[in-house]
C-alpha cells in the first residue's frame, strides 16, 4: 500500500488549471409599423414617433422615428454634466431680446452682433451650438462628449467659455440659449431634408445580460441594424447598421456612463424625398415599416463576470407555459372516458353532453353536494337542465374544465346578454370566479337603459359588487332610469330594491347637505362676512313676519 507521501504530489508541485470566457451575441428583432405618415409630417424637428417598448437580453428598448429630422440641441434626450451646469447659469439671468449675456457673474447684457459679424459673432456661436447637438450621421442622440462643447471647439472663431473674443467669456450654452430666444415662438422647423431613426435603452429587467461595469457606470455593447422595408416585395430595402469591423456601440444603462450613448441611430437615416417617392416602395398606403435588429454582446466566465452577464442555466432551457386547462378542455370536447351526462332540455328537444363526474364534483360545490347524495341525479347518472340555453350550459362546462371562458366569450367578446345568463349560472353552480368575470363585464356596460335590469339581476344572483355599482348609477340618473321598461321590471320583480335605492339617495343627499353646510360655515361665518349673516337674519325675520300675518 502506498504511503501518503507517495500518493500526493511532490511538495511545491502545482496542479494545472484552466479557465474560459465565452463572448457571443443575443439577437433580437422588432418591427414597427407607422400608419398615417402624412399626418405626422410637420410634427417638428426633434419630435419622435415612438414604438412600443420591447425586451432583448433583459433590457427594454424603444425605437424613435423622427419624420422631420433631428438636428437641434433642444431635442437631445441627454446632456453631459458640463452642459447642465452651463445651461443652468445661462438661464439664471436671461437677457432681454436682442442682447447677449456676459460671462462674468452679474455682468451686464451686451448687444447681440449681426449675423456673421466677426469671429465671435452670434453666427459662429450658433454654428457651435448646432454641432453640439451631435449632428453627425450615426451618432448617439445623447452622446455627452459631443454635447459638452466639442462643437464650439471645432468651429473656427467660435467662442469658448472664459475666452475673450469681442465679448468677454461668452459661453456656448448662452449663445445657444440666445439663438433659441430669437426664434419665432410656436414655429417648428420642418425644413430638414432627412428623417432620423434611433433606438434607445430605457430600462432593465430583473436579469439584464451583457452588462459591463466601467469606471463611470454600467454599459452594454451591441450592434444595431435599421431597415426601411420596401413594401413592393422587390427586396430593395434600405438598411444602415454597425459592422463588426467598426466594433460594437457602447450604450449606457440608465445613463450612468457619460462616455456612453444612451441611444444610437442616424440623424440622416433617409432623405424625405426618397422616403416619399412612390417608386421606391417605402411608403405604401400612407404606411411605413421599420425593422430593427440588435446583436447584444454577452460574455460569460472569468472572475470579473457577473452572474447576470450571461444567460443562466434555467434560461437555457425554455419551460413551456402550463397546459392543464388546454388539456382538460380537449378532454371535455372529446368525451373520452366520460361517466356522466348533462342533458339540456329545451321545449322537449334534448341534447346530451358527456362529462366527467369527478371534475364536476371537484370544481362545483353544487355538483359535489348533488352527486355525493342519494338524489336521483346521482343514482341515474344524468342531470337535466331545463332553464338554461345549450350555449350557456356548454360555456359553463368549458369553464368548469379549464377555469376560463371559451375564446369567443373572452374579454370584450363576452356579450352583455351572455354575461347575464352566465351570471345566473355561476350563482346556481357556485362558481365564484365566473361570477366575478360576469360582474366585471356587466359593470362596464351599465347605462340608463340597462341599469335597472342589471340591478335586479345582481339582486337575484347575489352579485354584491355589481349591485353596488348599479345602485350608485341609478341614484345619480334616477329621473332617466325611471322612464325605462327595465325600471318597471325591477319594481315588480325586486320591490325591496326601491327601499334600498331611497336609502342610497338619502345618504348621498345627506352627505351633500353636510358638505354644503360645512362650506357655508367655512366661507360665511368663519370668514366674517357681516352682510351675508345679515341677509340670513333678515330672511329669518321675513319668514317670521309672514307666518304671523298668515296667522
C-alpha positions as CSV (number, residue, x, y, z in Angstrom):
1,X,0.0,0.0,0.0
2,X,1.5,3.4,-1.0
3,X,2.2,5.8,1.7
4,X,0.5,9.2,1.9
5,X,3.7,10.9,0.7
6,X,3.8,8.7,-2.4
7,X,0.1,9.2,-3.2
8,X,0.2,13.0,-3.1
9,X,2.0,15.3,-5.5
10,X,5.5,16.3,-4.6
11,X,5.8,19.2,-2.2
12,X,5.7,22.5,-4.1
13,X,4.2,21.0,-7.2
14,X,1.1,22.9,-8.5
15,X,-1.8,21.3,-10.3
16,X,-2.7,22.5,-13.8
17,X,-5.8,24.8,-14.0
18,X,-7.8,26.1,-17.0
19,X,-10.5,28.7,-17.5
20,X,-12.6,30.0,-20.3
21,X,-14.5,33.1,-21.2
22,X,-17.1,33.0,-23.9
23,X,-18.4,36.1,-25.8
24,X,-21.3,35.8,-28.1
25,X,-24.3,37.8,-29.1
26,X,-28.0,37.6,-28.4
27,X,-30.0,38.6,-31.4
28,X,-33.4,40.3,-31.2
29,X,-35.7,41.9,-33.8
30,X,-38.5,44.3,-33.6
31,X,-40.8,45.5,-36.4
32,X,-42.6,48.8,-36.0
33,X,-45.3,49.9,-38.4
34,X,-46.3,53.5,-38.7
35,X,-49.7,54.1,-40.2
36,X,-50.7,57.7,-41.2
37,X,-47.4,59.1,-42.2
38,X,-49.0,62.1,-43.9
39,X,-50.5,63.1,-40.5
40,X,-47.2,63.1,-38.6
41,X,-45.3,65.2,-41.2
42,X,-44.8,68.7,-39.8
43,X,-44.6,67.5,-36.2
44,X,-41.3,69.4,-35.9
45,X,-37.6,68.9,-35.7
46,X,-36.6,66.6,-32.9
47,X,-40.1,65.3,-32.2
48,X,-40.2,61.4,-32.3
49,X,-42.8,58.8,-33.0
50,X,-42.0,56.0,-30.6
51,X,-42.6,52.3,-30.9
52,X,-43.9,50.1,-28.1
53,X,-41.1,49.1,-25.7
54,X,-39.6,45.7,-26.4
55,X,-37.2,43.5,-24.5
56,X,-33.9,41.9,-25.7
57,X,-31.4,40.4,-23.4
58,X,-33.2,41.5,-20.3
59,X,-33.1,45.2,-21.4
60,X,-36.0,47.3,-22.5
61,X,-35.6,49.3,-25.8
62,X,-37.7,51.6,-27.9
63,X,-37.5,52.8,-31.5
64,X,-37.7,56.6,-32.1
65,X,-38.5,57.8,-35.6
66,X,-38.2,61.5,-36.4
67,X,-40.2,62.3,-39.5
68,X,-39.0,65.9,-39.6
69,X,-35.4,65.0,-38.6
70,X,-33.4,65.5,-35.5
71,X,-30.7,68.2,-35.6
72,X,-31.5,70.7,-32.8
73,X,-29.8,70.5,-29.4
74,X,-33.2,71.0,-27.8
75,X,-34.3,67.6,-28.9
76,X,-31.4,65.7,-27.4
77,X,-32.6,63.4,-24.6
78,X,-29.4,63.6,-22.6
79,X,-26.9,66.3,-21.6
80,X,-23.5,65.9,-20.1
81,X,-22.7,67.3,-16.6
82,X,-20.9,70.3,-18.1
83,X,-23.9,71.2,-20.3
84,X,-26.3,71.0,-17.4
85,X,-24.2,73.5,-15.4
86,X,-23.7,75.8,-18.3
87,X,-27.4,75.8,-19.2
88,X,-28.2,76.5,-15.5
89,X,-26.0,79.6,-15.4
90,X,-27.2,80.7,-18.8
91,X,-30.8,80.5,-17.7
92,X,-30.1,82.2,-14.3
93,X,-30.0,85.7,-15.8
94,X,-31.9,85.8,-19.1
95,X,-31.1,88.9,-21.1
96,X,-33.7,91.0,-23.0
97,X,-34.4,90.1,-26.6
98,X,-31.5,91.3,-28.9
99,X,-29.0,91.1,-26.0
100,X,-26.3,88.5,-25.2
101,X,-25.4,87.7,-21.6
102,X,-21.9,88.5,-20.3
103,X,-19.8,85.7,-19.0
104,X,-18.8,87.2,-15.7
105,X,-21.2,86.6,-12.8
106,X,-23.5,89.5,-12.7
107,X,-22.1,91.0,-15.9
108,X,-24.5,93.2,-17.8
109,X,-26.0,92.1,-21.1
110,X,-24.4,93.3,-24.3
111,X,-25.9,93.9,-27.7
112,X,-26.0,90.9,-30.0
113,X,-23.9,91.2,-33.1
114,X,-25.4,91.0,-36.6
115,X,-25.3,87.6,-38.3
116,X,-21.8,86.7,-39.4
117,X,-20.2,89.7,-37.8
118,X,-16.7,88.7,-36.8
119,X,-15.2,85.6,-35.3
120,X,-17.0,86.0,-32.1
121,X,-20.4,86.8,-33.5
122,X,-23.7,85.0,-32.9
123,X,-23.4,83.2,-36.2
124,X,-20.3,81.4,-35.1
125,X,-21.8,80.7,-31.8
126,X,-24.9,79.3,-33.4
127,X,-22.7,77.0,-35.6
128,X,-21.1,75.7,-32.4
129,X,-24.5,75.1,-30.8
130,X,-25.7,73.2,-33.8
131,X,-22.7,71.0,-33.8
132,X,-23.0,70.4,-30.1
133,X,-26.3,68.7,-30.9
134,X,-24.2,65.8,-32.3
135,X,-25.2,66.3,-35.9
136,X,-23.0,63.7,-37.4
137,X,-24.7,60.7,-39.0
138,X,-24.6,57.6,-37.0
139,X,-24.1,59.5,-33.7
140,X,-25.9,58.6,-30.5
141,X,-28.6,61.1,-29.8
142,X,-27.3,61.6,-26.2
143,X,-23.6,61.5,-26.8
144,X,-22.4,63.5,-23.9
145,X,-18.9,64.4,-25.2
146,X,-20.3,65.9,-28.3
147,X,-22.9,67.9,-26.4
148,X,-20.5,69.1,-23.8
149,X,-18.9,71.7,-26.1
150,X,-16.9,69.8,-28.7
151,X,-18.9,71.8,-31.2
152,X,-17.5,75.1,-30.2
153,X,-14.0,73.7,-30.2
154,X,-14.3,72.5,-33.8
155,X,-15.7,75.7,-35.2
156,X,-13.1,78.3,-36.2
157,X,-13.5,81.5,-34.3
158,X,-16.2,80.0,-32.1
159,X,-16.3,81.5,-28.6
160,X,-15.3,79.2,-25.8
161,X,-16.2,79.6,-22.1
162,X,-13.9,82.1,-20.5
163,X,-12.4,83.2,-23.8
164,X,-12.3,87.0,-24.5
165,X,-13.0,87.5,-28.2
166,X,-15.1,90.6,-28.9
167,X,-17.4,89.8,-26.0
168,X,-15.6,88.6,-22.8
169,X,-16.2,84.9,-21.9
170,X,-19.5,84.2,-23.8
171,X,-20.4,80.5,-23.0
172,X,-21.5,78.3,-25.9
173,X,-24.6,77.4,-23.9
174,X,-25.5,81.0,-23.5
175,X,-25.2,81.5,-27.3
176,X,-27.5,78.5,-27.9
177,X,-30.0,79.9,-25.4
178,X,-29.9,83.3,-27.1
179,X,-30.5,81.8,-30.6
180,X,-33.4,79.8,-29.2
181,X,-34.9,83.0,-27.8
182,X,-34.5,84.8,-31.1
183,X,-36.6,82.0,-32.9
184,X,-40.2,82.9,-33.6
185,X,-42.4,81.4,-30.9
186,X,-44.7,78.4,-31.8
187,X,-42.8,77.6,-35.0
188,X,-41.2,74.3,-35.7
189,X,-38.5,73.7,-38.2
190,X,-39.7,71.2,-40.8
191,X,-37.1,72.0,-43.5
192,X,-34.7,69.2,-42.6
193,X,-34.3,67.0,-45.7
194,X,-33.6,63.9,-43.7
195,X,-35.7,61.7,-41.5
196,X,-33.9,60.3,-38.4
197,X,-34.1,56.9,-36.7
198,X,-32.7,55.9,-33.3
199,X,-33.0,53.1,-30.7
200,X,-32.9,54.0,-27.0
201,X,-32.2,51.9,-24.0
202,X,-34.9,52.8,-21.5
203,X,-34.8,50.2,-18.7
204,X,-33.7,46.9,-17.3
205,X,-35.5,43.7,-16.4
206,X,-34.7,41.5,-13.3
207,X,-31.8,39.7,-15.1
208,X,-30.1,42.0,-17.6
209,X,-27.5,40.4,-19.7
210,X,-24.3,41.8,-21.3
211,X,-23.8,44.4,-18.6
212,X,-20.2,45.6,-18.3
213,X,-19.0,47.6,-15.3
214,X,-16.8,50.6,-16.2
215,X,-15.3,53.3,-14.1
216,X,-18.2,55.6,-14.9
217,X,-21.0,53.1,-14.6
218,X,-22.7,50.2,-16.3
219,X,-22.9,49.8,-20.0
220,X,-23.9,47.3,-22.6
221,X,-22.4,46.8,-26.1
222,X,-24.3,46.0,-29.2
223,X,-24.5,46.0,-33.0
224,X,-27.6,47.7,-34.4
225,X,-29.2,47.4,-37.8
226,X,-32.1,49.6,-39.0
227,X,-34.1,48.6,-42.1
228,X,-36.7,50.6,-44.0
229,X,-38.8,48.0,-45.7
230,X,-39.6,48.1,-49.5
231,X,-43.3,47.2,-49.4
232,X,-43.4,46.3,-53.2
233,X,-41.8,43.0,-52.4
234,X,-38.8,43.6,-54.7
235,X,-36.3,43.5,-51.8
236,X,-34.9,47.0,-52.2
237,X,-34.8,47.6,-48.5
238,X,-32.8,50.5,-47.1
239,X,-30.5,49.2,-44.3
240,X,-28.0,51.0,-42.1
241,X,-26.1,49.4,-39.3
242,X,-22.9,48.9,-37.4
243,X,-20.4,46.5,-38.9
244,X,-18.3,44.0,-36.9
245,X,-15.2,45.8,-38.2
246,X,-16.3,49.1,-36.6
247,X,-16.9,47.4,-33.3
248,X,-19.9,47.4,-31.0
249,X,-21.6,50.5,-29.8
250,X,-21.4,51.2,-26.1
251,X,-24.8,52.2,-24.6
252,X,-25.2,53.4,-21.0
253,X,-27.5,51.7,-18.7
254,X,-29.7,54.3,-17.0
255,X,-27.3,56.9,-18.4
256,X,-24.7,56.1,-15.8
257,X,-21.6,56.4,-18.1
258,X,-21.2,59.9,-19.6
259,X,-18.8,58.5,-22.2
260,X,-21.5,56.1,-23.5
261,X,-24.6,57.0,-25.6
262,X,-28.0,56.1,-24.2
263,X,-29.3,55.7,-27.7
264,X,-27.9,55.0,-31.2
265,X,-29.0,55.7,-34.7
266,X,-28.8,58.0,-37.7
267,X,-29.8,61.7,-38.0
268,X,-29.5,61.3,-41.7
269,X,-31.2,57.9,-42.0
270,X,-33.1,58.6,-45.2
271,X,-33.9,61.6,-47.3
272,X,-37.5,62.5,-47.0
273,X,-38.0,62.8,-50.8
274,X,-36.6,59.3,-51.2
275,X,-38.9,58.0,-48.4
276,X,-41.9,59.6,-50.0
277,X,-41.0,58.5,-53.6
278,X,-43.7,56.1,-54.7
279,X,-41.2,54.3,-57.0
280,X,-39.1,53.3,-54.0
281,X,-41.9,51.4,-52.2
282,X,-41.0,52.6,-48.7
283,X,-44.3,54.5,-48.3
284,X,-47.4,52.5,-49.3
285,X,-51.0,53.3,-48.3
286,X,-49.6,56.1,-46.1
287,X,-47.7,53.4,-44.1
288,X,-44.0,52.8,-43.5
289,X,-42.5,49.7,-41.9
290,X,-39.2,49.8,-39.9
291,X,-37.3,46.6,-38.9
292,X,-34.7,46.8,-36.2
293,X,-32.2,44.1,-35.4
294,X,-29.9,44.1,-32.4
295,X,-27.0,41.8,-31.6
296,X,-26.3,42.3,-27.9
297,X,-22.7,41.3,-26.9
298,X,-22.8,38.9,-23.9
299,X,-19.7,37.4,-22.1
300,X,-19.7,34.6,-19.6
301,X,-16.9,33.1,-17.5
302,X,-14.0,34.9,-15.9
303,X,-13.5,36.4,-12.4
304,X,-15.0,39.7,-13.4
305,X,-18.1,38.4,-15.0
306,X,-21.4,39.0,-13.1
307,X,-23.9,36.2,-13.0
308,X,-26.3,38.4,-14.9
309,X,-23.8,38.9,-17.8
310,X,-24.8,35.6,-19.4
311,X,-27.9,33.6,-19.6
312,X,-28.4,31.4,-16.6
313,X,-28.8,27.7,-16.9
314,X,-32.5,28.0,-16.2
315,X,-32.9,30.4,-19.1
316,X,-31.1,28.0,-21.5
317,X,-34.0,25.6,-21.0
318,X,-37.3,27.1,-22.1
319,X,-40.1,25.9,-19.9
320,X,-43.5,25.8,-21.7
321,X,-46.4,27.5,-20.0
322,X,-49.0,25.5,-18.0
323,X,-51.3,23.5,-20.3
324,X,-53.6,21.7,-17.9
325,X,-56.5,24.0,-18.9
326,X,-56.0,23.3,-22.5
327,X,-55.6,19.5,-21.9
328,X,-58.8,19.3,-19.8
329,X,-60.6,21.3,-22.4
330,X,-59.7,18.8,-25.0
331,X,-60.8,16.0,-22.6
332,X,-64.2,17.8,-22.3
333,X,-64.8,18.1,-26.0
334,X,-63.6,14.6,-26.8
335,X,-65.8,13.0,-24.1
336,X,-63.2,10.3,-23.7
337,X,-63.7,8.1,-20.6
338,X,-66.8,10.2,-19.6
339,X,-69.0,8.7,-16.9
340,X,-71.9,11.2,-16.5
341,X,-74.3,13.0,-18.8
342,X,-75.7,16.6,-18.7
343,X,-79.0,16.8,-20.6
344,X,-80.2,20.2,-21.9
345,X,-83.9,20.1,-22.4
346,X,-85.4,23.0,-24.5
347,X,-89.1,22.7,-25.3
348,X,-88.8,18.9,-25.4
349,X,-85.7,18.8,-27.6
350,X,-82.9,17.2,-25.6
351,X,-79.1,17.5,-26.2
352,X,-76.7,15.3,-24.3
353,X,-73.3,16.4,-23.2
354,X,-70.8,13.8,-21.9
355,X,-68.8,14.9,-18.9
356,X,-66.6,13.5,-16.1
357,X,-68.3,13.2,-12.7
358,X,-65.1,13.7,-10.7
359,X,-64.3,17.0,-12.4
360,X,-67.9,18.3,-11.7
361,X,-67.6,17.4,-8.0
362,X,-64.1,18.9,-7.6
363,X,-65.0,22.2,-9.3
364,X,-68.6,23.0,-8.3
365,X,-70.0,22.8,-4.7
366,X,-73.4,22.4,-6.3
367,X,-72.5,19.3,-8.2
368,X,-70.5,17.9,-5.3
369,X,-73.4,18.1,-3.0
370,X,-75.8,16.6,-5.5
371,X,-73.6,13.8,-6.7
372,X,-72.5,12.7,-3.2
373,X,-76.1,12.4,-2.1
374,X,-78.8,9.8,-2.6
375,X,-80.6,12.1,-5.1
376,X,-81.9,10.6,-8.3
377,X,-79.4,12.6,-10.4
378,X,-76.6,10.8,-8.5
379,X,-78.1,7.3,-8.9
380,X,-79.2,7.6,-12.6
381,X,-76.0,9.3,-13.9
382,X,-78.0,12.1,-15.6
383,X,-78.7,15.7,-14.8
384,X,-81.4,17.5,-16.8
385,X,-81.1,21.3,-17.3
386,X,-84.4,22.9,-18.3
387,X,-83.9,26.6,-17.5
388,X,-80.7,27.4,-19.5
389,X,-79.9,27.5,-23.2
390,X,-77.4,24.9,-24.6
391,X,-74.7,27.5,-25.5
392,X,-74.8,28.8,-21.9
393,X,-74.5,25.3,-20.4
394,X,-71.6,24.5,-22.7
395,X,-69.8,27.7,-21.8
396,X,-70.3,26.9,-18.1
397,X,-68.9,23.3,-18.5
398,X,-66.0,24.7,-20.5
399,X,-65.2,27.0,-17.6
400,X,-65.5,24.1,-15.1
401,X,-62.9,22.2,-17.0
402,X,-60.5,25.0,-18.0
403,X,-61.2,27.8,-15.4
404,X,-61.7,30.2,-18.3
405,X,-64.4,31.0,-20.8
406,X,-64.3,29.8,-24.4
407,X,-62.3,32.1,-26.7
408,X,-65.4,33.5,-28.3
409,X,-66.5,34.8,-24.9
410,X,-63.2,36.1,-23.6
411,X,-62.8,39.7,-22.6
412,X,-64.7,42.2,-24.6
413,X,-66.0,39.4,-26.8
414,X,-68.4,38.5,-24.0
415,X,-71.7,40.0,-25.0
416,X,-73.9,41.5,-22.3
417,X,-76.8,39.0,-22.8
418,X,-74.4,36.1,-22.5
419,X,-72.9,37.6,-19.4
420,X,-76.3,37.9,-17.8
421,X,-77.1,34.2,-18.5
422,X,-73.7,33.2,-17.2
423,X,-74.0,35.2,-14.0
424,X,-77.2,33.3,-13.2
425,X,-75.5,30.0,-13.9
426,X,-72.4,31.0,-11.8
427,X,-74.7,31.7,-8.9
428,X,-76.5,28.5,-9.2
429,X,-73.5,26.3,-9.6
430,X,-71.4,28.4,-7.1
431,X,-68.6,29.3,-9.4
432,X,-67.1,32.3,-7.7
433,X,-64.5,33.2,-10.4
434,X,-67.1,33.0,-13.2
435,X,-69.4,35.3,-11.2
436,X,-66.7,37.9,-10.9
437,X,-65.9,37.8,-14.6
438,X,-69.6,38.4,-15.4
439,X,-69.9,41.2,-12.8
440,X,-66.9,43.0,-14.3
441,X,-68.3,42.8,-17.8
442,X,-71.8,43.9,-16.8
443,X,-70.3,46.8,-14.8
444,X,-68.6,48.0,-17.9
445,X,-72.0,48.1,-19.8
446,X,-74.2,49.9,-17.2
447,X,-76.1,52.7,-18.8
448,X,-79.6,54.3,-18.5
449,X,-81.3,51.6,-20.5
450,X,-79.7,48.6,-18.7
451,X,-79.0,49.8,-15.2
452,X,-82.4,48.8,-13.6
453,X,-82.4,45.4,-15.3
454,X,-78.9,44.7,-14.3
455,X,-79.6,45.8,-10.7
456,X,-82.5,43.3,-10.5
457,X,-80.2,40.6,-11.9
458,X,-77.5,41.4,-9.4
459,X,-80.0,41.2,-6.5
460,X,-81.4,37.9,-7.7
461,X,-77.9,36.3,-8.1
462,X,-76.0,37.6,-5.1
463,X,-73.7,39.8,-7.1
464,X,-72.9,42.4,-4.4
465,X,-70.3,44.4,-6.3
466,X,-72.4,44.7,-9.4
467,X,-75.4,45.7,-7.2
468,X,-73.4,48.5,-5.5
469,X,-72.4,49.9,-8.9
470,X,-75.9,49.8,-10.3
471,X,-77.4,51.4,-7.1
472,X,-74.9,54.2,-7.4
473,X,-75.6,54.7,-11.1
474,X,-79.4,54.7,-10.7
475,X,-79.3,57.1,-7.8
476,X,-77.4,59.6,-9.9
477,X,-79.7,59.2,-13.0
478,X,-83.0,58.3,-11.4
479,X,-85.2,60.5,-13.5
480,X,-84.0,59.0,-16.7
481,X,-83.9,55.4,-15.4
482,X,-87.4,55.6,-14.2
483,X,-88.7,56.1,-17.7
484,X,-87.3,52.7,-18.9
485,X,-89.0,49.3,-19.1
486,X,-86.2,47.9,-17.0
487,X,-87.1,50.1,-14.0
488,X,-90.7,48.9,-14.2
489,X,-89.5,45.3,-14.3
490,X,-87.2,45.9,-11.3
491,X,-90.0,47.3,-9.2
492,X,-92.2,44.2,-10.0
493,X,-89.5,41.5,-9.6
494,X,-87.5,43.1,-6.7
495,X,-89.7,45.6,-4.9
496,X,-87.3,45.7,-1.9
497,X,-84.7,47.4,-4.2
498,X,-86.8,50.6,-4.1
499,X,-86.2,51.0,-0.4
500,X,-82.5,50.4,-0.8
501,X,-82.4,52.9,-3.7
502,X,-84.1,55.5,-1.5
503,X,-81.6,54.8,1.3
504,X,-78.7,55.4,-1.2
505,X,-80.3,58.6,-2.4
506,X,-80.9,59.8,1.1
507,X,-77.4,59.1,2.3
508,X,-75.9,60.8,-0.8
509,X,-78.2,63.8,-0.2
510,X,-77.3,63.9,3.4
511,X,-73.6,63.8,2.6
512,X,-74.0,66.6,0.1
513,X,-76.1,68.7,2.5
514,X,-73.4,68.2,5.2
515,X,-70.7,69.2,2.8
516,X,-72.7,72.3,1.7
517,X,-73.3,73.3,5.3
518,X,-69.6,72.9,6.1
519,X,-68.7,75.0,3.0
520,X,-71.2,77.7,4.2
521,X,-69.7,77.8,7.7
522,X,-66.2,77.9,6.4
523,X,-66.8,80.6,3.8
524,X,-69.5,82.6,5.5
525,X,-69.4,82.8,9.3
526,X,-65.8,82.0,9.9
527,X,-64.6,84.4,7.3
528,X,-66.7,87.1,8.9
529,X,-68.9,88.4,6.1
530,X,-71.5,90.5,8.1
531,X,-73.6,91.2,5.0
532,X,-74.1,87.5,4.4
533,X,-75.0,87.0,8.0
534,X,-77.5,90.0,7.9
535,X,-79.2,88.6,4.8
536,X,-79.7,85.2,6.6
537,X,-81.1,87.0,9.7
538,X,-83.3,89.3,7.5
539,X,-84.6,86.3,5.7
540,X,-85.5,84.6,9.0
541,X,-87.3,87.8,10.2
542,X,-89.2,88.0,7.0
543,X,-90.3,84.4,7.3
544,X,-91.4,85.0,10.9
545,X,-93.4,88.1,9.8
546,X,-95.1,86.2,7.0
547,X,-96.0,83.5,9.4
548,X,-97.6,85.9,11.8
549,X,-99.5,87.5,9.0
550,X,-100.8,84.1,8.0
551,X,-102.0,83.5,11.5
